[in-house]
């Protein structure tokens, strides 16, 4: 009887902790969305696009943002498969939701990762005001990572914002991002925001699609952590609301021993400029 009572108490605790986690992340999303609510809806013109380096302008023209309103916010749902280290054989399935603000760059990503048969690990990445926050908990209850405003996390989350730019392509026109053409098929984006800066290199195909994006990021926030190349490769594109975005992507770390593909992500739904 005592064992049964313990199990019931544990289940109730897990449910309450999950609801608490979702409550606070939803409040953070509402806070991010409030930044965009009162901003005027400006249409993207081809003239503005053509001020960018040729490969970037070709990409923005191809994805179809000319004549549409600037993307001020994004809500998306994604599924994924994840590995924690190169030796791992089994992929962990995950489900995630993400909210991105563009006027003042920010995002919140919350995910559930099935690592154990009956218990899920929940994670939350937040980037706001140039500051990164990372939380990982077992069963929404036991914190195993809780890092806030760490120099390496700040840089890494800003780099993530740059790497994920094709999900909100009109952000390429924002003044906090500067572009430099490398050659006919590549360009470098540099972002400087609230004292944090980073760069990413975009590789485009002949028709203007994004093929690959790479940036130097910290894999963790430990004292000895060093910058490593993080590469996102586009496998498939789809069109939502008339805008073409990558919907199947692989993410890899370029380690000394070779390429480690640790995340395969698929976007299932995406909404632009939709307030919660």
FILUM-426030 format. One record per residue: x, y, z of N, C-alpha, C in turn; residue number from 1. Coordinates in pm, whole numbers, plus 50000, padded with zeros to 5 digits. Atoms other than C-alpha are relative to their C-alpha. Last residue first. Layout:
BEGIN
     n_X     n_Y     n_Z    ca_X    ca_Y    ca_Z     c_X     c_Y     c_Z   pos
       X       Y       Z       X       Y       Z       X       Y       Z   NUM
...
! end
This chain:
BEGIN
     n_X     n_Y     n_Z    ca_X    ca_Y    ca_Z     c_X     c_Y     c_Z   pos
   50056   50107   49916   49994   53378   47138   49861   50037   50051   276
   49986   49973   49859   50051   53631   46856   49938   49887   50082   275
   50121   50045   49927   50097   53500   46504   50024   50022   50148   274
   50071   49882   49947   50350   53693   46297   49868   49964   50067   273
   49933   49871   49997   50457   53382   46104   49907   50107   50054   272
   50092   49886   50013   50339   53031   46178   50078   50129   50013   271
   49939   49871   49973   50540   52709   46130   49898   50109   49973   270
   50095   49890   50018   50439   52344   46143   50072   50130   50033   269
   50132   50053   50031   50615   52009   46125   49898   50110   49974   268
   50104   49902   49965   50977   52125   46110   49865   49946   49953   267
   50100   49981   50105   51210   51823   46097   49892   50096   50051   266
   50122   49929   49962   51530   51798   46299   49909   50016   49879   265
   50076   49998   50123   51823   51559   46291   49864   50059   50033   264
   50141   49961   49998   52069   51626   46569   49943   49997   49859   263
   50065   50028   49872   52408   51487   46666   49851   50031   50003   262
   50139   49955   50019   52597   51456   46341   49920   49959   50122   261
   50094   50065   49908   52959   51420   46457   49861   50061   49978   260
   50134   49940   49995   53210   51498   46180   49908   49918   50090   259
   50087   50002   50118   53563   51383   46248   49865   50064   50026   258
   50007   50136   50053   53808   51286   46523   49907   49990   49879   257
   49867   50040   50047   53903   51647   46588   49996   49863   49935   256
   49906   50034   49894   53534   51736   46608   50135   49961   49941   255
   49878   50044   50068   53320   51915   46350   50107   49979   50106   254
   49878   49939   49947   52987   51929   46532   50118   49944   49922   253
   49880   50078   49969   52680   51845   46326   50105   50087   50068   252
   49909   49911   49929   52319   51957   46272   50118   49917   50049   251
   49910   50071   49911   52097   51788   46012   50097   50101   50062   250
   49863   49949   49981   51801   51972   45865   50078   49902   50086   249
   49923   50114   49951   51455   51891   45728   50147   50041   50001   248
   50085   50077   49909   51210   52180   45698   50065   49871   50049   247
   49951   50137   49979   51425   52451   45538   49909   49927   50101   246
   49906   50014   49889   51207   52751   45450   50053   49857   50005   245
   49928   50127   50000   51016   52871   45145   50102   49997   50113   244
   49857   49979   49974   50769   53153   45209   50068   49863   50010   243
   49934   49943   50116   50419   53154   45055   50149   50024   50016   242
   50049   49864   50018   50243   53099   45385   50075   50073   49888   241
   50106   49966   49906   50458   52791   45440   49964   50147   49980   240
   50054   49865   50005   50670   52641   45162   49885   50015   50098   239
   50144   49997   50023   50892   52337   45211   49953   50145   50005   238
   50072   49874   49979   51266   52271   45192   49851   49980   49977   237
   50124   49978   50074   51461   51945   45233   49941   50136   50036   236
   50033   50122   50073   51804   51823   45344   49878   50022   49911   235
   50140   50008   50040   51954   52152   45462   49979   49875   49914   234
   50012   50034   50141   52288   52118   45641   49852   49976   49965   233
   50136   50039   50031   52360   52292   45972   49987   49977   49850   232
   50046   49995   50139   52725   52297   46073   49855   49952   49991   231
   50133   50062   49998   52880   52379   46411   49940   50020   49861   230
   50088   49971   50114   53254   52451   46403   49871   49920   50013   229
   50001   50106   50099   53405   52434   46748   49907   50040   49887   228
   50088   49985   50115   53500   52710   46990   50019   49884   49902   227
   49943   49919   50107   53665   52593   47308   49903   50005   49883   226
   50072   50007   50128   53537   52466   47640   50064   50093   49898   225
   49910   50037   50109   53805   52442   47908   49931   49992   49864   224
   49884   49912   50001   53613   52633   48176   50090   49973   49880   223
   49896   50031   49902   53291   52449   48094   50120   50093   49982   222
   49958   49876   49932   53013   52619   47900   50109   49976   50103   221
   50047   49994   49862   52940   52350   47640   50057   50126   50064   220
   50081   50121   49983   52972   52295   47264   49945   49990   50142   219
   49954   50081   49887   53092   52654   47226   49905   49881   50016   218
   50080   49994   49877   53014   52785   46881   50071   49921   50109   217
   49921   50046   49887   53194   52866   46555   49920   50022   50128   216
   49961   49896   49906   52945   52895   46272   50085   49937   50110   215
   49905   50041   49897   52841   52701   45964   50039   50118   50087   214
   49960   49884   49920   52541   52721   45733   50096   49950   50107   213
   49926   50026   49876   52473   52477   45448   50031   50132   50070   212
   49957   50140   49991   52260   52443   45137   50059   49969   50137   211
   49898   50024   49898   52060   52766   45136   50031   49851   50005   210
   50042   50064   49875   51872   52792   44807   50117   49991   50098   209
   50021   49905   49891   51981   53045   44544   49955   49941   50131   208
   50132   49938   50014   51942   52839   44225   49967   50095   50114   207
   50005   49916   50120   52318   52772   44204   49865   50068   49984   206
   49996   50077   50125   52321   52645   44562   49990   50096   49882   205
   50121   50006   50082   52406   52865   44860   50021   49912   49878   204
   49965   50058   50130   52663   52838   45141   49871   49979   49922   203
   50109   50062   50075   52609   53068   45438   50052   49952   49865   202
   49977   50003   50144   52895   53147   45676   49888   49920   49934   201
   50033   50129   50062   52807   53246   46030   50021   50012   49851   200
   50012   50004   50145   52940   53525   46252   49965   49858   49955   199
   49964   50128   50059   52924   53622   46618   49978   50007   49850   198
   49987   50004   50146   52878   53914   46851   50039   49861   49954   197
   49967   50137   50040   52759   53988   47204   50006   49997   49848   196
   49866   50037   49955   52770   54344   47341   50041   49859   49969   195
   49985   49984   49854   52396   54403   47320   50134   49947   50051   194
   50120   49960   49927   52375   54271   46963   50027   50001   50150   193
   49948   49933   49880   52639   54227   46696   49880   50057   50074   192
   50103   49944   49914   52558   53981   46417   50065   50057   50126   191
   49946   49964   49869   52790   53902   46130   49892   50072   50079   190
   50089   49914   49921   52661   53717   45824   50064   50024   50135   189
   49985   50005   49855   52922   53579   45583   49904   50099   50065   188
   49993   49869   49935   52840   53504   45220   50010   49980   50151   187
   49991   49996   49854   52863   53212   44979   50013   50142   50051   186
   50096   50089   49934   52778   53109   44623   50009   50002   50152   185
   50130   50004   50068   52936   53372   44401   49895   49923   50077   184
   49988   50030   50142   53218   53440   44647   49860   49992   49941   183
   49873   50074   50007   53275   53564   45001   50030   49964   49855   182
   49993   50106   50099   53007   53835   45011   50138   49936   50001   181
   49882   49983   50084   52986   54029   45337   50008   49882   49903   180
   49963   50105   50094   52661   54076   45526   50126   50036   49922   179
   49925   49945   50113   52579   54277   45839   50050   49884   49914   178
   49927   50100   50078   52309   54174   46085   50065   50069   49881   177
   49905   50066   49911   52188   54409   46364   50077   49888   49929   176
   49873   49927   49985   52037   54636   46097   50100   49932   50093   175
   49997   49922   49876   51771   54379   46001   50137   50065   50020   174
   50001   49857   50031   51753   54274   45636   50013   50087   50124   173
   49873   49971   50067   51854   53911   45703   50012   50148   49966   172
   49907   49948   49899   51560   53908   45946   50137   50030   49941   171
   49997   49853   50010   51344   53870   45633   50087   50062   50107   170
   49902   49942   50092   51453   53504   45629   50001   50152   49990   169
   50059   49865   49996   51273   53387   45944   50085   50089   49909   168
   50139   50015   49955   51330   53008   45933   49928   50134   50008   167
   50088   50037   50113   51641   53072   45719   49856   49971   50040   166
   50055   49886   50074   51789   53258   46023   49911   49960   49881   165
   50140   50031   50027   51841   52936   46224   49929   50110   49919   164
   50009   50127   50072   52221   52952   46214   49856   49969   49958   163
   49951   49982   50136   52219   53320   46310   49984   49873   49916   162
   50094   49910   50067   51998   53262   46616   50042   50021   49854   161
   50116   50081   50037   52217   52965   46708   49897   50085   49927   160
   49964   50073   50121   52520   53192   46697   49886   49910   49954   159
   50005   49903   50109   52348   53420   46948   50036   49932   49868   158
   50141   49980   50035   52283   53115   47165   49984   50105   49891   157
   50051   50118   50069   52651   53013   47153   49853   50018   49960   156
   49948   50004   50137   52780   53361   47236   49937   49885   49922   155
   50048   49882   50073   52556   53400   47539   50044   49995   49854   154
   50139   50028   50036   52629   53042   47651   49942   50117   49921   153
   49998   50100   50107   53002   53112   47637   49859   49964   49955   152
   49943   49943   50122   52976   53437   47834   49995   49902   49882   151
   49862   50044   50006   52741   53282   48092   50056   50046   49865   150
   49911   49887   50024   52421   53475   48148   50147   49961   50015   149
   50057   49871   50038   52228   53184   48297   50111   50103   49984   148
   49897   49899   50024   52314   52815   48327   49934   50128   49950   147
   50073   49874   49978   52091   52545   48477   50102   50115   49994   146
   49932   49883   50056   52190   52193   48375   49913   50122   50028   145
   49864   50048   50023   52105   51870   48561   50084   50108   49932   144
   49915   49921   50090   51786   51997   48723   50138   49938   49986   143
   49863   49999   49950   51562   51722   48868   50089   50079   49905   142
   49988   49993   49854   51189   51779   48821   50143   50021   50046   141
   50042   49865   49959   51072   51830   48464   50027   50028   50146   140
   50141   50009   49963   51118   51452   48424   49945   50133   50050   139
   50053   50135   50014   51495   51502   48421   49858   49999   50052   138
   50049   50069   49881   51572   51871   48381   49954   49859   49964   137
   50032   50138   50033   51777   52077   48136   49960   49930   50130   136
   50050   50084   49891   51790   52457   48154   49971   49861   49945   135
   50020   50141   50034   51990   52696   47936   49959   49922   50123   134
   50041   50076   49881   51981   53076   47942   49975   49857   49956   133
   50048   50136   50015   52155   53303   47691   49967   49935   50134   132
   49964   50091   49892   52185   53681   47707   49940   49862   49976   131
   49861   50039   50015   52191   53925   47416   50049   49901   50103   130
   49916   49886   49964   51867   54088   47530   50149   49967   49992   129
   50070   49874   49994   51697   53746   47504   50093   50109   50050   128
   49909   49893   50038   51809   53395   47416   49921   50130   49998   127
   50057   49866   50011   51633   53105   47588   50112   50097   49963   126
   49898   49904   50039   51703   52733   47556   49932   50135   49981   125
   50043   49867   50041   51473   52500   47749   50121   50085   49970   124
   49897   49898   50015   51510   52128   47801   49940   50131   49954   123
   50049   49876   50061   51292   51848   47927   50113   50101   49995   122
   49917   49886   49963   51415   51492   47983   49942   50123   49930   121
   49945   49914   50104   51145   51230   47961   50088   50109   50061   120
   49967   49866   49954   51071   50944   48197   50066   50079   49887   119
   50120   49936   49944   50893   50617   48124   50025   50144   50045   118
   50130   50056   50041   51132   50429   47894   49879   50078   50048   117
   50032   50114   49915   51433   50661   47943   49860   49950   49966   116
   49876   50074   49979   51590   50902   47693   49978   49873   50082   115
   50026   50130   49939   51274   51051   47543   50129   49921   50010   114
   49913   50100   50062   51354   51416   47483   49981   49868   50074   113
   50005   50124   49922   51096   51686   47551   50079   49894   49924   112
   50004   50133   50061   51177   52028   47412   49983   49893   50104   111
   50024   50097   49894   51145   52399   47475   49975   49864   49938   110
   50017   50137   50051   51303   52660   47250   49977   49910   50119   109
   50016   50098   49893   51273   53031   47332   49969   49866   49934   108
   50075   50123   50024   51405   53292   47093   49987   49921   50129   107
   50017   50086   49882   51527   53649   47082   49934   49871   49956   106
   49977   50144   50020   51633   53919   46838   49995   49919   50129   105
   49892   50008   49902   51468   54256   46906   50032   49852   50012   104
   49971   49857   49986   51260   54300   46593   50112   50024   50100   103
   49904   49951   50098   51291   53926   46523   50036   50146   50021   102
   50029   49858   50022   51119   53730   46799   50111   50059   49913   101
   49891   49909   50036   51135   53351   46779   49946   50140   49983   100
   50052   49867   50030   50913   53094   46951   50119   50091   49974    99
   49909   49886   49995   51004   52727   46947   49926   50127   49963    98
   50068   49880   50049   50824   52403   47018   50098   50115   50015    97
   49965   49866   49951   50997   52070   47051   49907   50104   49941    96
   50103   49910   50050   50946   51695   47026   50029   50137   50058    95
   50035   49877   49928   51236   51455   47068   49885   50071   49930    94
   50102   49918   50067   51341   51101   46978   49965   50122   50085    93
   50107   49964   49908   51674   50974   47120   49897   50085   49926    92
   50045   49862   50007   51893   50804   46858   49886   50022   50099    91
   50144   49974   50006   52060   50478   46956   49973   50150   49994    90
   50059   50069   50115   52423   50402   46871   49853   50040   49980    89
   50139   50042   49976   52602   50649   47100   49941   49939   49874    88
   50004   50145   49979   52977   50656   47039   49858   49947   50016    87
   49980   50077   50123   52964   51002   46881   49989   49850   50017    86
   49857   50017   50027   52810   51163   47190   50017   49910   49878    85
   49921   49921   49906   52475   51302   47306   50149   49989   49975    84
   49896   50079   49935   52263   51188   47012   50082   50090   50090    83
   49884   49938   49937   51933   51338   46901   50096   49895   50054    82
   49925   50112   49946   51639   51264   46672   50134   50055   50047    81
   49859   50019   50024   51388   51537   46602   50053   49869   50054    80
   49962   50129   49943   51036   51664   46580   50148   49979   49969    79
   49902   50085   50067   50949   52027   46528   50013   49866   50072    78
   49993   50129   49933   50681   52281   46603   50093   49911   49921    77
   49986   50123   50078   50709   52644   46505   50001   49878   50091    76
   50030   50113   49911   50609   52992   46616   50011   49874   49917    75
   50019   50134   50056   50771   53285   46441   49964   49905   50113    74
   49997   50110   49903   50774   53658   46511   49969   49870   49928    73
   49969   49944   49869   50838   53984   46329   50006   49894   50108    72
   50027   50097   49894   50855   53847   45976   50046   50061   50132    71
   49885   50050   49925   50847   54147   45746   49955   49900   50106    70
   49964   49926   49880   50527   54175   45546   50123   49938   50066    69
   50065   50049   49878   50526   54020   45200   50043   50085   50119    68
   50142   49970   50003   50605   54192   44870   49923   49952   50121    67
   50029   49870   50062   50944   54025   44840   49849   50020   49990    66
   50041   49902   49900   50963   53734   45087   49969   50137   49941    65
   50131   49937   50018   50951   53462   44822   49958   50103   50102    64
   50091   50052   49896   51224   53212   44908   49867   50074   50002    63
   50050   50135   50027   51392   53279   44573   49899   49954   50103    62
   50094   49993   50112   51422   53655   44620   49937   49863   49975    61
   50123   49938   49950   51576   53610   44964   49895   50014   49890    60
   50069   50089   49906   51830   53361   44824   49868   50062   50046    59
   50056   50108   50081   51924   53579   44526   49922   49902   50087    58
   50116   49945   50069   51970   53879   44756   49930   49892   49916    57
   50103   49983   49896   52202   53673   44978   49871   50053   49937    56
   50054   50132   49963   52406   53550   44678   49890   50008   50106    55
   50073   50073   50104   52430   53907   44536   49948   49863   50045    54
   49911   50070   50093   52531   54096   44849   49922   49904   49911    53
   49916   50101   49936   52240   54295   44998   50094   49936   49899    52
   49886   49930   49937   52100   54620   44855   50096   49902   50065    51
   49890   49982   50095   51885   54413   44615   50117   50080   50057    50
   49929   50126   50017   51663   54296   44900   50125   50019   49914    49
   49924   50024   49878   51569   54653   44985   50082   49872   49989    48
   49894   49901   49995   51469   54724   44623   50086   49982   50125    47
   49888   50056   50075   51274   54399   44608   50118   50097   50002    46
   49995   49965   50142   51052   54542   44878   50121   49934   49934    45
   49865   50013   50055   50969   54384   45212   49995   50032   49851    44
   49981   50096   50108   50642   54513   45354   50144   50002   49951    43
   49933   49942   50116   50635   54681   45692   50018   49892   49894    42
   49976   50106   50098   50385   54584   45964   50056   50062   49873    41
   50073   49993   50126   50420   54849   46232   50039   49887   49906    40
   49915   49956   50109   50550   54739   46573   49921   50003   49869    39
   50033   49864   50041   50297   54729   46856   50085   50051   49885    38
   50142   49972   50015   50287   54353   46915   49970   50137   49942    37
   50040   49983   50139   50651   54274   46843   49858   50052   49981    36
   49907   49907   50067   50804   54321   47189   49951   50033   49860    35
   50045   49864   49972   50499   54159   47353   50087   50104   49930    34
   50094   49957   50104   50591   53833   47179   49953   50143   50021    33
   49930   49977   50126   50901   53789   47394   49905   50055   49894    32
   49914   49884   49981   50708   53836   47719   50075   50033   49871    31
   50087   49881   50003   50436   53598   47602   50082   50127   50016    30
   50041   49980   50139   50704   53338   47525   49913   50125   49988    29
   49884   49945   50070   50853   53382   47872   49968   50026   49853    28
   49989   49860   49957   50509   53333   48028   50118   50068   49930    27
   50104   49926   50072   50468   53017   47819   49999   50147   50040    26
   49952   49979   50137   50804   52894   47952   49897   50075   49917    25
   49895   49898   50002   50687   52956   48308   50056   50023   49860    24
   50055   49870   49960   50358   52772   48269   50106   50109   49988    23
   50070   49942   50114   50516   52486   48074   49944   50138   50031    22
   49900   49970   50103   50765   52416   48354   49934   50067   49880    21
   49927   49882   49952   50489   52440   48617   50104   50043   49896    20
   50090   49885   50018   50270   52201   48420   50069   50129   50042    19
   50007   49974   50143   50561   51958   48396   49911   50121   49971    18
   49875   49936   50040   50625   51992   48768   50002   50030   49850    17
   49999   49861   49953   50259   51925   48845   50127   50072   49958    16
   50100   49925   50078   50251   51612   48629   50001   50147   50039    15
   49948   49983   50136   50576   51482   48779   49904   50082   49914    14
   49890   49902   49995   50451   51542   49133   50054   50028   49861    13
   50061   49868   49981   50121   51363   49061   50107   50109   50000    12
   50067   49964   50126   50309   51064   48921   49939   50140   50009    11
   49898   49970   50100   50544   51053   49221   49937   50046   49869    10
   49942   49870   49965   50256   51076   49468   50105   50044   49897     9
   50103   49898   50029   50074   50792   49293   50055   50139   50027     8
   50009   49992   50146   50392   50579   49295   49900   50109   49960     7
   49880   49933   50048   50451   50652   49664   49994   50021   49849     6
   50017   49858   49967   50092   50563   49751   50119   50081   49949     5
   50100   49947   50091   50133   50233   49566   49980   50150   50024     4
   49934   49989   50130   50455   50159   49760   49905   50062   49897     3
   49911   49885   49994   50283   50239   50088   50068   50021   49865     2
   50083   49880   50000   50000   50000   50000   50087   50126   50000     1
! end
